[in-house]
Amino acid sequence: MANIYQKLQAIQARTGSINKTELNKFQNYKYFTEYQALNILKPLLAEQKLTLTFSDTLGEVITEKTEKE
């Protein structure tokens, strides 16, 4: 039975290249969307019986001042 690292490596080996099809007109560069990445990853994750979870909630940011500030 494969461990999590072996499963992730198997997925990474099969992803191939992702074509950058979207264009940022303001800064003139191409990029790919999260939707494109998910379309590639979801079937590969399912084969390995893994799931992708994420959160879009704001986290707490803690900053500290140094003596010079």
Secondary structure, DSSP 8 states (H G I E B T S, - for coil): ---HHHHHHHHHHHH------EEETTTTEEE--HHHHHHHHHHHHHHTT-------S---------TT-
